[in-house]
Structures are given as C-alpha cells and as structure tokens.
Amino acid sequence: MYCTVFEWKEFSIIVAAYRRAHVPGSITSKEPQKEKMEKGTHEPESESAMAPEGSADGENSPVEQVALTVPITDDPTLPVWTFRMWFLGITACVILSFLNQFFSYRTEPFIISSLAALIVTLPLGNLLAAILPKRKFKVPLTRTTFSLNPGPFNVKEHVLITIFANAGYSFGNGTSYAVGIVTIIKAFYRRKIGFFAGFLVVLTTQVLGYGWAGLAHRFLVEPAQMWWPASLVQVSLFRTLHEKEKEKGLKRNQFFLIFMALSFAYYVLPGYMFMMLTSMSWVCWAWPNSVLAHQLGSGLSGLGLGSFSLDWSGISAYLQSPLVTPWYAIANVLVGFVLVVYVIIPITYWGNIYNAKTFPIFSSNLFTRDGQEYDVESIVNDQFFLDEAAYARVGPINMSTFFAFTYGLGFATITATITHVALYHGK
C-alpha cells in the first residue's frame, strides 16, 4: 500500500517535467539560473516566460539538482494518447509485474525496475513508428479520426509508457505487497484461496494506497522542495535518449550504451557462472568450521563482518542504487544500520535475552521454545482460525533476534515518519 504513495510522487515529478517536455535545440541556459540560485534569487528571465498551464511556464525549481536536470520548455504539438503508448505501456506493466513476482521468491530478489522498460521500449516505439500505417481511421457515426502512427515516437509517449511500467515495478519492491498474503496462505499454511479472493485482496490494498497517495498529494507532490533523486535519474535518461547533442566527443547516449553493454556482460559472472560473487566473507573462509565465525561473517545468514559483494544486485538490494541516493541519506541509514546490527543485536543475542541463543541469529523462520521449527499448520483449524487448544499445547511463537528487530523497527519507521515531519516541518 505504502509504495503506491511513492509511485504517485515520483512519477508526478516526471509528468510535470515532461508536461514541459524539452524541445530539441531550445534548452534554456542553466548557468544564469544557477547564478540566481546561488545569490538567493529566483526570478523568471522575462515576463513572457510566465505562461498559462500547458505551455512553457518558465519557472524553475528552487532545488539546484532539479533546476539543472529538468527542462522548462514544452512542445504542445507532440501526440500523447497514441496506440503505441497504450500498447507498449500495458505490455510493459504486465511483463514487469510477472517477472518481478517471479524473481521475488529468490533469496536475493532480482528486481527489474521501470528503467529496464524505459530502455527497451525506445527501440520498440521507434519500430512501431516505422511499421504502423500512417493513414487516418474514422470512428463510425462520428467526425472523429485517429491514426495508429501519428508521427515519430516522442518523449511524452515514452514517459507515459514508463509510468505504466512502474505500476508493475511497485517502486523498488518488485511486486505488490499484498501478494505476500496469498503466498503465505498457499505456501506456509497449505490452504487454498480462490483467484477472485486473492485478486480482491491485492486490488483493494493497491487502491487503498492510491487513495492515500491522493490525500498526500498536497504535501508530497505540490511543494517544490519535495524532490526525489530517483526521478531525476529518469528525467536525465529521457533527455539522453531523445535529445540531440551538438558537442564533440563522447555523447551521453554513447556513454550510456557502452556502460549498459559492459554491465550486462559483467552480470553473467555473479548471475550464472560464479554466484559466490554475490556474497564473499574472508571470516568464513578463515574459520570454515566455526559457528561463531559464520554468525559474525556471513553476508547471507550472519552479521556480515568482513563480507563484501561483487554483484551489483546484491549491492543495490537494500537501498537500490547508491549512485542515486544522496550521501547524507546513505550515511543516515549507515549509522542506524551499525547501531542495530553491530551493537544492539550482538548485545541481545550473546546476552541471551529472551533465550535468544536458542535460535539462529539470522533467520526468518518461526521456532518453538526449544529451537525447533514451528509448525504453523498445527495451530490452525479447518475454518482457518487459530486453534487455541493446539496453540497452548505447542507453545508461543519465537523469532530470531534479527527477525524480531526487523519487524519492530519496520513498525517504528511508520511512527518515525510522523515524528520527522513534526520536528522538521512542524512550522
């Protein structure tokens, strides 16, 4: 549910940017704008730059990163609601939804982001622009006409296709959160749930999320200070793919293609040939038979001391790309990570608080009081309700230390969001 709020915010920025989509050859110079921001002023270059909605309004963002990335010009003649946009957009949404759900069951989930759709749909859009008929069709009983191919594939179509694809991407989570409910019912409780019931569970949570997104639009979308670094990456990529550069030397699109080819070639190593590159630990190598060494050094089932990764999907699995996230945000998360993983959890585990040493230090399984795996099926009756007599006989559910803190801090982040807003934006 919560990821749809972020989807709304992120792509509202992109839509707003490309409602003023860049016209090749008419970029406003960014140097005067940068000088104005450094002086603390932010005035349009001329009164004519201020135009009604739907045209180039000339306003730039007070955030320097946004001002230097997002164009402020517009070409209102570009077609938007085209057959190409609908066909490629819906197809991208379906494919990304399937692939991300399929890969979500991996130990290290492999998430295919909307950036992949952004890249793939460009040649497909150009292909459709080349092969679709250009003649106009008339809607029966009306004067309305339309064309399957209204002209060259343009940036506005491309942006909307990416928005469709993002619905199958769920803002980095790879899949709808509520699918986990259906998975748990089938895989862990071994019960049946009909397609329509499961569909309603997923649909209602997603719609609820979009409802919250609409309520938060005033606070998360409209203020100019509410910018998202990941959105700027996509805006920059759109400009790279659609603008023509006049400067000599290595062009942005050439650099992008070279880097994409190299990264694709390298992924063969950790993805298929040498999977150990995803997580390597010299601590585990030095003491292969020590339980304590594996608890401290393993990057997959321990605290990860001395562990490192040469797999980009492993590096970006937690915070997504560190090249996008600002350093202050990474540092803030790092401080919290060190405090929890390297201070609180070791004290809790080796201090044997709540008999923590009876269970693994890192595990998402549930356990009985003596450390055996908990049989969740045995405490559920035929009506799929808790069997209190069976629960009293088997005993309470126990979690690993790491799993318990993950759940607790996960709920704490919701309250922390409210606290953060009150402290920093209370005025």
N, C-alpha and C positions, 0 to 999 in steps of 0.2 A: 504494500500500500504506500509506504513512505517513498519508494523510489519514483513513483509517478509524479510526486511534487517536484523532485529534482529534474525529471524529464521535462516537465512543463517549463520550469525556469530556464534550463539550458537551451531548449530549442525556441523559446520565446525570444531569447537574445539573438539567435541565428536568424529567425524570421524577421525580427526588427532590423537586423543588419542588412538583410537582402530584400527587404521591402524598399531599402535604399541601395539596391544591388549595384555593384560597380559597373560602369560603362567603360570598356577598354579605351585607354587614351585620355581619360578625363579625371585621373586621380588628383585630388587636391593635395598640394604640397604639405607634408607633415611637419616641416621644420618650423614655419611660423606658429603652427598650433602648439608644438612642443615648447617654444619660447614663451607663449602666452601662459601655458600651464605652469612653467617654472616661475613666472612672475606673479602667479596667483590670480590671473585674469582669465576669463573665458568668454570672449565676445565673438559673435559671428563676424566673418570677414566683411560682409555687407548686408544691408537690409534685404537685398534681393535674394540672399541665401536663405532667408526665412520664408519658407513656402508652406502651403497647406499640406495636410496629410495626404500621402500618396505621391508626393513629389520630393525632390531633394530638399530637405529642410535646413541643411547647412549646419545643424547643431552637431557638436562633437561631444564625446564623453569626457567628464572631468577626471576619469581614471586614465592615466597615461598609457597603460598597456592596451586598453580598448581603443583609445584615440589613434594609436599608431598601427592598429591592426584592422579595424573595421572601417570600410569605406563609407562615405556620406553622400554618394551620388546615386542616381536612380535612372533606370530606363523603363518607363511605364509601358512601353510597347511590347516588351517581351511576353510571349504567351506563357501561361502558368498551368491552367487546368486542362492539360492535354492528355490524350490517350497514353502517350509514353510515360507520363508521370504516374497515372493511375496503375498502369500495368506493372511497371518496374517497382513502384512503391509497395504495392500489395504483395508482389512476388518476393521482394527483399524482406518484408516483415514476416512472411510465412517461413521462408528459409532460415532466417536468423533465429526465429522462435524455436524451430525444430532442432537446429544444430546446437544452440546454447543449452537447450534442455537435455539433449543427448550427451553433451560433454560435461554437464553439471554433476554427473554421478562419478566423475573421476576424483581420485584423492586430491590432486591438484587441478581444480577445474580450469578448463581451457575455454576462455570467453572470447567469442568473436564479436567485436564491437561494431557499431554503426560505421566506423571508419572503413572497415572492410567493404561494406556495401557502398560507401561513398566512392571508393576507388573502382570497384568492379562495375558499378552502374554507369560510369562515364563512357567507357567504350561501347557498352550496350545501348546507351542512349544515342550515341553517335551512329551506331549501326542501324537502329530503328529510324533515325532521321534520314538515313541513306536509302533504306529499302521500302519504307511505307509509302503508299500512294499519296500524292500531294493534292489530288482533286478534292473538291468540297462535296459533302453529302448534305442533303436537305432532310430535315426532320418532317415526317408526314404530318399534314394538316397544320403546319406552322410555316413561318417565314425564316425560321432559324436554320442556319447552316453550320457545319463544322468540318474540320479536316483532321485526319489521322496524323498528318505531318504538316503542321503549320509553319515549319521553318527549322533552322539549325537548333540542335539541342542546346539549351541555355542554362545559366547558373540557377535561375529561380526554380526550374523543374528539378534540377539536381538537389537543391536544398530540401524541397518537399519530399523527394524520394528518400532522402536521408532521415527525415522526420518519421516517415513510415517505418523505415528500418529500425529506428531507435525504439519503436514500440515492441519490437522483438528482442531488444537488447537489454531493456529494463535498467538502464543507467548503470552498467557495470556489474549488475548482479546476474546477468546472463539469462535469467528466466524469471517468470512470475513467482513471487514469494509463496503464494498460496498453493502452488503445485506441490510444495513440500508436504502439505497436509494430505493430499491424495497419495503421495508416495509413501508416507508413513503408514497410512491405513492399509495399503496393499502389501508393502514390503516388510513391515515390522509386526503389524497386528494380523496380517494374512487374512484380511477381511475384504469383501467385495464392496465396491462403490460404483454405482452406475455412471455412465458417461454424462448424463444430463445433470446429476447431482454434483459431480466433480466440476463440470463446466460452470455451474452456478456459483460454486464456492470461489473459483478463480475469478469469474467475471465480477461478482459483487465486491470482492476486495479491491480489484483494479479500479472499478468505477468509484468506489469509496475514496481511493487515493486521488483520483482526478477531481473529485469533489473538494477534497481538502486543498488540492492544488489551486482550484478556482478561488477558494476562500483566502488563500495565502497570496494570490496574485498581486494584490496591492502592496504587500510587504516584501515579496521575493522577486518580483519581476519589474515593477514600475520604478523603484528607486534606481538612479544611475549608479549608485555605489554598489549595488548588488550584481557583481560580475563574477563569472565562473571561468577559470583558466582553461578548462577543457573545451569550452565553447570557442575561445579564441583560436585554439588549435584547428578546429574545424573550419572556422572562417578563413584562417590563413591558408588552409589546404584548398578550400574552394577557389580562392584567388590564385593560388599557384596553378591550379588545373585549368582555369578559364581565362586568365589574363595573359596577354602577350607582352613579354618584356623586350625592351629595346636596348638594354645594356649589353655590352660584350662580356664574354667569359661564360662561366658555368651558370646556366639558368636554374631557377628554383625547381621547375618541373624535371629538369635533367638530374639535379641532385636528388630529388625525391625518388625518381625511378631507379637510380643507381643504388641508393640506400635500401629501397624496398627489395630489390633483387638480391643484395647481399644478405639482408636479414632473413629472407625466405630460404636462401641456400644454407645459412648457418643453422636454422631451426631443425634441419634434418638431423643434426648431431644430437641435441638433447631430446628431440621429439621421437626419434626412431632408432638411431644407431647406438648412442651412449646415454641412456636415460638417467644414469647416475649423475650426470651433469646438473640435474635439477637440484640436487642437494648433496653436498660433499662435506664431510667433517673429519678433520685430522685427529680430533679427540677419539672418535670411534675407531679410526684406523690404528691409533697407537695402543688402545686397550680394547681389542675386539670382543673379549670375553667378560668385560666388566659391565654390570648392570648400571652402576653409578655413572660410568663414562657415557653410556648411551642415554641415560636420563639427562645428563648435562649437555652432551654434544650433538645429539641427533637433531637435525633440522626438520624432520618429519614427525618424530614421536618424542621429542625432548625439548630442552630449552634452547638449543641451537648455539651454544657457546662453541666458537671455533668452526662453525658451519658456514659455508658460502655456496652460492649458486652461480652457474654459468648459463642458466636458462632464463631468458627474458620473461617467459610466462610465470616462472617462479618468483622473479624479482618484482614483477608488477602485480602479483596475485592479490596483495593486501590493499595497497593504495593506488592501484593502477599505475600508470606511467609516472615515475619520479621526474621525468623531464617536463611534465605538465604541472604537477603540483608545486606551488611556491615553496621556497626553502623554509620560511617561517612555519608553514603548516607541517612540513615533514619533521622539522625539529620539535614542534609541539607534540606530535604523535610519538616521536622517538623517546622523549622524556617520559611520557606516560607508559610507553612500552617497557622501557628499562625499569621503571618503578614497579610495575606489576609483575613482569616476567622474571626479572633478576633480583627483586627484593622481596615482594610480598609472597609470591608463590613459593620460593625456596623456604622462607620462614614458616609458612603454613604447612608445607609438605614435610620437611625434615623436623619440624616441631611437632609433627603428628597430631595436629589439631583436627578434631573430629575423626580420629583414626585415619588420617589421610594416607599414611604409608601402606595401608591395607590394599589400596587401589593404585593403578598406574598414575604417574604424574601427568600424563598427557593421553587422554582418551575421550571419545565422545560416547562411549558405551555406558550403560547403566549397570550397577552392581548390587549384589546383596551385601549384608553386613560382613560376611566372611570373604568378600572379594570375588565371588563367582559372578558370572554374567547373569543379569536379571532377566527372568522370563516374563516379559510383559504380557504375553498371551494368557498366562495362567491367572491373571488378576482381572480379566475382563470376561463378563458373562456373555450369553448368547445374544442379548439385546445391545451389546457393545457398550455396556455401562460398567462402572467399577464394581467388582465383587468384593465387598468389604470383608467378608469372612476369609476369602483367599488372600487378600492383601494383609490381613492380620496374621495369617499363617506364614506367608513368605517374608514379611517384614518390610520396612520402609525402603524406598529407593535411595541409592547412594551414587554420587557422581565423583569423577576425578577432580582433583584440585583445579586444574586448568579449565575444565569444562564448567565448573561451578562459578569461577570468576568470570568466564566469558558470558555466561547467562546474566550474572548480576550486573556486570558493567554494561552489558547491552541494554538492560532496562535503565541503568543510571544515565546513559547518554541522552535518553529522551528528556529526563528532568534537567540534565546539564544544558540542553539546548534552550530551555526556558530561562534558566539561570543566566546563561551567557547573554541572551537578548536583553534581559532585565538589567544586567550590570553594564553592558556596553552601549545599549541603545535605549535605556530607560527614559532619558530625557525627551 
